[in-house]
Amino acid sequence: MAQTTPVSRVLQIQTQVGTTPAGQPKLKSHNYPHVALNATDDDLLAVGQALAALIDEPLVQVARLDQVVITASTSNTTA
């Protein structure tokens, strides 16, 4: 069975910076790396909302981007 090890976390907020000629929302992603791996989703949402308020653009979404390393587990069980 595979094992995962967290490596890094990025907070991403998407804001609307306007509309396209077709009337669709034009989005901009703002990435904030080096987020603590133990940060809770509630903490990330609060920070994302606060950052969006500073940017002064309508907030579309707050996302958490996790990078993990996947390795094969080593099992030392004998019968």
MDTraj code that builds the backbone (N, CA, C; nanometers):
import mdtraj as md
import numpy as np

residues = "MET ALA GLN THR THR PRO VAL SER ARG VAL LEU GLN ILE GLN THR GLN VAL GLY THR THR PRO ALA GLY GLN PRO LYS LEU LYS SER HIS ASN TYR PRO HIS VAL ALA LEU ASN ALA THR ASP ASP ASP LEU LEU ALA VAL GLY GLN ALA LEU ALA ALA LEU ILE ASP GLU PRO LEU VAL GLN VAL ALA ARG LEU ASP GLN VAL VAL ILE THR ALA SER THR SER ASN THR THR ALA".split()
xyz = np.array([
    [0.0838, -0.1176, 0.0000],
    [0.0000, 0.0000, 0.0000],
    [0.0889, 0.1247, 0.0000],
    [0.0465, 0.2268, -0.0681],
    [0.1237, 0.3505, -0.0802],
    [0.1121, 0.4356, 0.0461],
    [0.2181, 0.5083, 0.0743],
    [0.2201, 0.6033, 0.1851],
    [0.2425, 0.7428, 0.1287],
    [0.1838, 0.8426, 0.1928],
    [0.2048, 0.9805, 0.1495],
    [0.2716, 1.0596, 0.2610],
    [0.3570, 1.1513, 0.2208],
    [0.4255, 1.2412, 0.3132],
    [0.4046, 1.3838, 0.2652],
    [0.3391, 1.4691, 0.3472],
    [0.3204, 1.6089, 0.3068],
    [0.4547, 1.6786, 0.2884],
    [0.4646, 1.7580, 0.1814],
    [0.5893, 1.8277, 0.1516],
    [0.5710, 1.9788, 0.1619],
    [0.4649, 2.0300, 0.1018],
    [0.4433, 2.1747, 0.1048],
    [0.2949, 2.2053, 0.0901],
    [0.2588, 2.3285, 0.1270],
    [0.1200, 2.3737, 0.1166],
    [0.1209, 2.5181, 0.0674],
    [0.0277, 2.5485, -0.0228],
    [0.0137, 2.6830, -0.0788],
    [-0.1301, 2.7282, -0.0576],
    [-0.1469, 2.8520, -0.0126],
    [-0.2785, 2.9133, -0.0043],
    [-0.3005, 2.9881, -0.1350],
    [-0.4122, 2.9598, -0.2007],
    [-0.4437, 3.0272, -0.3265],
    [-0.5786, 3.0958, -0.3120],
    [-0.5828, 3.2232, -0.3469],
    [-0.7123, 3.2913, -0.3525],
    [-0.7340, 3.3368, -0.4957],
    [-0.8577, 3.3222, -0.5400],
    [-0.8948, 3.3682, -0.6738],
    [-0.9885, 3.4855, -0.6584],
    [-0.9560, 3.5920, -0.7293],
    [-1.0395, 3.7119, -0.7271],
    [-1.0850, 3.7432, -0.8689],
    [-1.1937, 3.8168, -0.8767],
    [-1.2444, 3.8572, -1.0075],
    [-1.1921, 3.9965, -1.0381],
    [-1.1234, 4.0076, -1.1498],
    [-1.0609, 4.1347, -1.1881],
    [-1.1351, 4.2032, -1.3016],
    [-1.2469, 4.1469, -1.3412],
    [-1.3256, 4.2059, -1.4486],
    [-1.4049, 4.0989, -1.5201],
    [-1.4463, 4.1309, -1.6410],
    [-1.5193, 4.0342, -1.7230],
    [-1.4590, 4.0314, -1.8625],
    [-1.4746, 3.9188, -1.9266],
    [-1.4255, 3.9038, -2.0631],
    [-1.5266, 3.9689, -2.1580],
    [-1.4879, 3.9909, -2.2836],
    [-1.5834, 4.0461, -2.3810],
    [-1.7096, 3.9607, -2.3956],
    [-1.6973, 3.8302, -2.3644],
    [-1.8129, 3.7405, -2.3730],
    [-1.8988, 3.7454, -2.2467],
    [-1.8577, 3.8260, -2.1494],
    [-1.9351, 3.8389, -2.0263],
    [-1.8993, 3.7409, -1.9164],
    [-1.7961, 3.6594, -1.9386],
    [-1.7516, 3.5637, -1.8376],
    [-1.6603, 3.6328, -1.7365],
    [-1.6581, 3.5851, -1.6125],
    [-1.5684, 3.6449, -1.5140],
    [-1.4218, 3.6255, -1.5526],
    [-1.3432, 3.7289, -1.5348],
    [-1.1988, 3.7224, -1.5575],
    [-1.1358, 3.7073, -1.4196],
    [-1.0642, 3.5960, -1.3988],
    [-1.0118, 3.5622, -1.2669],
    [-0.8611, 3.5807, -1.2594],
    [-0.8147, 3.6093, -1.1380],
    [-0.6718, 3.6181, -1.1121],
    [-0.6430, 3.5335, -0.9892],
    [-0.5394, 3.4509, -0.9977],
    [-0.4979, 3.3680, -0.8847],
    [-0.3819, 3.4346, -0.8125],
    [-0.3914, 3.4370, -0.6800],
    [-0.2856, 3.4901, -0.5938],
    [-0.2377, 3.3724, -0.5089],
    [-0.1103, 3.3359, -0.5214],
    [-0.0554, 3.2206, -0.4499],
    [0.0366, 3.2656, -0.3377],
    [0.0183, 3.2032, -0.2216],
    [0.0989, 3.2323, -0.1038],
    [0.1609, 3.1011, -0.0551],
    [0.2892, 3.0786, -0.0870],
    [0.3548, 2.9525, -0.0492],
    [0.4002, 2.9539, 0.0972],
    [0.4589, 2.8450, 0.1378],
    [0.5193, 2.8288, 0.2710],
    [0.4145, 2.8337, 0.3826],
    [0.2984, 2.7773, 0.3565],
    [0.1939, 2.7695, 0.4579],
    [0.2253, 2.6516, 0.5490],
    [0.2061, 2.6709, 0.6783],
    [0.2317, 2.5635, 0.7745],
    [0.1454, 2.4420, 0.7418],
    [0.2061, 2.3247, 0.7454],
    [0.1339, 2.2031, 0.7115],
    [0.0238, 2.1714, 0.8127],
    [0.0338, 2.2270, 0.9335],
    [-0.0682, 2.2008, 1.0346],
    [-0.1752, 2.3103, 1.0410],
    [-0.1751, 2.4034, 0.9477],
    [-0.2777, 2.5081, 0.9440],
    [-0.4131, 2.4449, 0.9133],
    [-0.5154, 2.4861, 0.9873],
    [-0.6490, 2.4291, 0.9666],
    [-0.7174, 2.4967, 0.8478],
    [-0.8182, 2.4297, 0.7958],
    [-0.8948, 2.4870, 0.6853],
    [-0.9641, 2.6163, 0.7282],
    [-1.0114, 2.6225, 0.8524],
    [-1.0741, 2.7457, 0.9027],
    [-0.9746, 2.8609, 0.9045],
    [-0.8509, 2.8321, 0.9469],
    [-0.7458, 2.9347, 0.9476],
    [-0.7176, 2.9836, 0.8060],
    [-0.7060, 2.8905, 0.7119],
    [-0.6759, 2.9278, 0.5741],
    [-0.7884, 3.0104, 0.5127],
    [-0.9116, 2.9756, 0.5434],
    [-1.0246, 3.0524, 0.4924],
    [-1.0224, 3.1947, 0.5479],
    [-0.9973, 3.2089, 0.6774],
    [-0.9926, 3.3415, 0.7389],
    [-0.8814, 3.4270, 0.6790],
    [-0.7645, 3.3679, 0.6597],
    [-0.6519, 3.4414, 0.6007],
    [-0.6823, 3.4777, 0.4562],
    [-0.7391, 3.3843, 0.3808],
    [-0.7741, 3.4114, 0.2414],
    [-0.8739, 3.5250, 0.2286],
    [-0.9737, 3.5264, 0.3156],
    [-1.0727, 3.6344, 0.3136],
    [-1.0089, 3.7684, 0.3502],
    [-0.9197, 3.7674, 0.4486],
    [-0.8518, 3.8912, 0.4877],
    [-0.7617, 3.9436, 0.3756],
    [-0.6899, 3.8542, 0.3086],
    [-0.6040, 3.8964, 0.1983],
    [-0.6871, 3.9517, 0.0827],
    [-0.7996, 3.8886, 0.0541],
    [-0.8866, 3.9373, -0.0542],
    [-0.9376, 4.0769, -0.0225],
    [-0.9657, 4.1035, 0.1034],
    [-1.0117, 4.2375, 0.1418],
    [-0.9024, 4.3413, 0.1170],
    [-0.7771, 4.3032, 0.1387],
    [-0.6655, 4.3956, 0.1138],
    [-0.6448, 4.4194, -0.0349],
    [-0.6698, 4.3171, -0.1152],
    [-0.6545, 4.3290, -0.2602],
    [-0.7665, 4.4153, -0.3181],
    [-0.8801, 4.4180, -0.2515],
    [-0.9960, 4.4987, -0.2915],
    [-1.0519, 4.4556, -0.4270],
    [-1.0579, 4.3248, -0.4468],
    [-1.1224, 4.2648, -0.5633],
    [-1.2190, 4.1603, -0.5096],
    [-1.3303, 4.1373, -0.5773],
    [-1.4252, 4.0373, -0.5271],
    [-1.3621, 3.8979, -0.5173],
    [-1.3787, 3.8344, -0.4022],
    [-1.3259, 3.7006, -0.3789],
    [-1.4143, 3.5975, -0.4481],
    [-1.3513, 3.5080, -0.5234],
    [-1.4240, 3.3999, -0.5904],
    [-1.4100, 3.2711, -0.5104],
    [-1.2866, 3.2365, -0.4733],
    [-1.2666, 3.1163, -0.3930],
    [-1.1322, 3.1185, -0.3230],
    [-1.1251, 3.0402, -0.2146],
    [-1.0019, 3.0169, -0.1409],
    [-0.9702, 2.8687, -0.1580],
    [-0.8453, 2.8380, -0.1937],
    [-0.8065, 2.6987, -0.2158],
    [-0.6793, 2.6670, -0.1388],
    [-0.6662, 2.5398, -0.1044],
    [-0.5451, 2.4892, -0.0409],
    [-0.4826, 2.3909, -0.1386],
    [-0.3582, 2.4170, -0.1782],
    [-0.2870, 2.3303, -0.2720],
    [-0.1785, 2.2563, -0.1951],
    [-0.1952, 2.1256, -0.1834],
    [-0.0998, 2.0434, -0.1092],
    [-0.0137, 1.9632, -0.2049],
    [0.1143, 1.9545, -0.1728],
    [0.2047, 1.8678, -0.2473],
    [0.2483, 1.7573, -0.1527],
    [0.2340, 1.6327, -0.1988],
    [0.2746, 1.5182, -0.1188],
    [0.3645, 1.4280, -0.2012],
    [0.4491, 1.3560, -0.1318],
    [0.5340, 1.2552, -0.1944],
    [0.4682, 1.1203, -0.1678],
    [0.4550, 1.0400, -0.2723],
    [0.3942, 0.9083, -0.2594],
    [0.5037, 0.8034, -0.2727],
    [0.5120, 0.7151, -0.1738],
    [0.6113, 0.6089, -0.1758],
    [0.5439, 0.4757, -0.1454],
    [0.6091, 0.3710, -0.1843],
    [0.5603, 0.2370, -0.1511],
    [0.5903, 0.2112, -0.0039],
    [0.4926, 0.1572, 0.0652],
    [0.5161, 0.1272, 0.2060],
    [0.5992, 0.0010, 0.2167],
    [0.6794, -0.0017, 0.3180],
    [0.7598, -0.1210, 0.3418],
    [0.6976, -0.1954, 0.4583],
    [0.6690, -0.3170, 0.4373],
    [0.6040, -0.3993, 0.5386],
    [0.6997, -0.5075, 0.5833],
    [0.7245, -0.5128, 0.7123],
    [0.8152, -0.6129, 0.7678],
    [0.7390, -0.7226, 0.8409],
    [0.6245, -0.7573, 0.7909],
    [0.5473, -0.8605, 0.8574],
    [0.5872, -0.9966, 0.8015],
    [0.5992, -1.0919, 0.8892],
    [0.6301, -1.2281, 0.8477],
    [0.5223, -1.3203, 0.9000],
    [0.4987, -1.4276, 0.8294],
    [0.3937, -1.5205, 0.8710],
    [0.4473, -1.6306, 0.9558],
])
top = md.Topology()
chain = top.add_chain()
for i, resn in enumerate(residues, 1):
    res = top.add_residue(resn, chain, resSeq=i)
    for name in ("N", "CA", "C"):
        top.add_atom(name, md.element.get_by_symbol(name[0]), res)
traj = md.Trajectory(xyz[None], top)
